[in-house]
């Protein structure tokens, strides 16, 4: 099984519209297409799912065990306070590795962004490289599966 799930949390549908100095000018749809294309070049099929609703993200996490070899997760602001998201990852991460990705360097931003409650249940974190972070995560997955 060479399928990757890319999960995107709240407000990531607004990339290219919001805070262009932080997130860049490319739209979320453009980046999604690039992720799918890059994954295919690396031998993976990628599904990208974005939701502004925590419960929908949790449902997707619960269901990923059957269909995916790995998950790339940019949880947005949920990264910093969602213990429910953390617990959902812990439910399935023994079968499916999770890589935490952030387009911005969360450690160089506001203090509340410095702590990730999901990091302890992910195999690693990539932050601060813009959309390239997703490609780096795919490279890491190649070595894990």
Secondary structure, DSSP 4 states (H G I P E B T S, - for coil): --EEEEEE-TTGGGBTTB-HHHH-SS-HHHHHHHHHHHHHHTT-EEEEEE-S-HHHHHHHHHHTTTT-SEEEEE-GGGGGT-HHHHHHHHHHTTTSEEEEEESS-GGGS-GGGS--SSGGGSSEEEESSTTHHHHHHHHHHHHH-
